[in-house]
Amino acid sequence: MQRSTSTLKRDKIAPLFKQITEALGLDEQALILSALGIRAAESPARARKLPLAIDMRASTGQRMVLTWHPILELSEADVWQQIADAALEYHPVYDAVIPRLSCVFCVLAGRDVLVRAVRLCWALGLDLPTRYVALEQHIGHKFREKLSVAEIVAEAARVEAEEGPLVWARGDALRRHVGEEAAADYLRRLALALAA
């Protein structure tokens, strides 16, 4: 899945480096700092990353691109504590107990996360699960070798029948990671910051 990460995420910023360099119109090499929010605990490959490194692929005679991983050594709880402490906004998908903001049906996600993603689609009125099932049937291949989207959707329907529709509230991710008191304080401070 390195290919997915590089072609759909990291490589999309490369043209921006060129635009920045051209817009600056400098007579000397520009220095660009590119920050990526990855953590060493997320994978063995990420654990081998350096906190700061020269991006040799993106660097040219006109620019030197440094890649900085500011949260590389932080735990997931540390990240959420920093979000709470600084009252930083975060994507609401995390409140719905989706652990990563990535593709809706990521081939690297666990079955429970995929089931929750289907339920989130239903809660938001998105027809992606139906479209993916139809696509699987059309091409004659499963989502993963031993798991189809149809199976994921069936499991989501079973869970939905038992538990009812998926519900979540702003701050649920913080409640899970740093506690109710920190979440309440975060929501209060965020509301004040947005009102200012």
N, C-alpha and C positions, 0 to 999 in steps of 0.2 A: 504493500500500500504506500510505499514511499513515493511511487509515481503519482498517486492521487494527491498526496500532500504537496509535492513539488509543482505539479502542473496546475492544480486548481487553487492553490493557496499561495505558497511562497513565490512562485514564478510570476504571479500576477502583479507583484510590486516592482519587478525589474524595469518595466517601461517608465515607471514613476521616477526611478533614479536618474534616467536619462533626461526626463523633463526637468527635474530639479537642477541638474547640472547645466543644461542649456539655458534655463531661466536665470541662473546666477550670472552667467556670462563672465566667469572668472578667468584670469590669466594664469592661474595656478590650479593645481588639483584640489577639487572640493572634497571635504570629509563629510560623509553621510553616516548617521547612526540609525540602524534599523533594529528596533526592539521587538522581540518575539516572546510571547508568554507561554513558554513551555517549561515543564518541570522534569527533573531527572527521574523522579519516581514513576513517570508515565510509561517509560519503556527503556530497555537496555540501550538502544541507540541514543535516546535523549540523555541518558546517564553519562554517555561518553562525550557529550558536548562541553565546550568550554564556556565560561560565563561571558567572555568577550573574545571575538575572533574576527580576522579579516575575511570577508566574503570574496574569495579570489574570482569566482564566476561573475560577480556583479561589478567588481572593481576594474577600472580602465585607467588610461593615462589622464583622463579628465576627472576621475572621481575614485576615492578610496571608500569602500563601503565596509563599515564595521557592523557585525551582528552582535547584539547584546541580548542576553537572556536574564533579565532582572529577577525572575522568580525561580530560576533553575533549581536552587537548593531548598526552596520552601516546600513544606508539606501542604496538602490540600487545606487542612485546618488553618495553617498560617496565612494562606492566600485569603481565605474568607475572613479571618480576623483583620487583615489589613483593609479589606473592603469595608468591613464594619467600622473600623477605627477612623477611616478617612471619609466615610459616608459616600463611597463611590457608587455610581450606578452600575448595574450589571444586567445582562439579558434576562428577561422573565422566564425563559425556558428552564433555567436552573431551578426556579421555584416549583416547577412541575416534576421535579426529581429526575430530570434528564442531566446526567453528570457531565456531558460535554456538548458544547455548541458546535455541531458538525453536520454532516449530511443526515437527513431525517432517518434514512435506513443505512447506517454505516455498517459495512461488512465486518468491521472490527468490534462492533458493539455486542454486548451480551444479550442473550435472549430476553431477559427481563426488561432491559432498556428498550429493545425493539418493540416489545409488547406495549410498553408505556408510550413509546413514540406513536404507535397506531392510535392509542387512546387519546393522546394529545391532539393528533390530527382530527379525530372525531369531535373532540371538545371545541376545536377551533373552526369546525365546519369545512375542513380540507378533504378533498377526495383522493389524496395521494395513495392511501392503502388500496383502494379499488383500482386505481390506475396501474399500480405496481403488480397487483395480482393479474390483471389483464395482460400486462407486458410479459410476465413470466409465462403465461399460457400461450401468448403469441410467439415468443421466441423458443419455447420448449426447454428452457433452462431454469433451474432454481436460483434463488438469491445467493445461497451458499450451497456447497455440495450436499450437506445433510440437513438443510433447512430452507424451506420456501417461505415467501411472503404470505402465501395462502395459509400456511401453518401458523405463522405469527399472528395474522388477522383472526384466525379461529381461536387462538389462545386469548387474544385481546377481547374478543366477544364473550368468551367464557368468564374472564375476570370482570368485565363490565357488567355481566348478568349477576354476578355475586356481589360486587361492591358498588354498583351504580356508576354513573359517569365520573370521569376524572375531575377532581376539583383541586384547586391550589389557591394560595393567596400570596400577595407580595410579601416578601420577607421569609417565606418558608425555607429557602435555601440557607439563609442565615440561622434560622431557628435550628435547623438540622446540624449545622457545622459549629456554631458558636453559642447557641442557647437563646432562649426566649428574651431574656433581659437585654442582651446585645442587639437582638433583632429589633426590639421595640425602640431602643435608643437610636439605632440606625434609621429606622423609618421616621422618627421624629426629626432628626437632624437633616435627613434628606428632604423632607417636606419643607423645612425652614430654608434650606439652600435653594430649592426650586422656586419658592415664593419670593425670594430676594431679587 
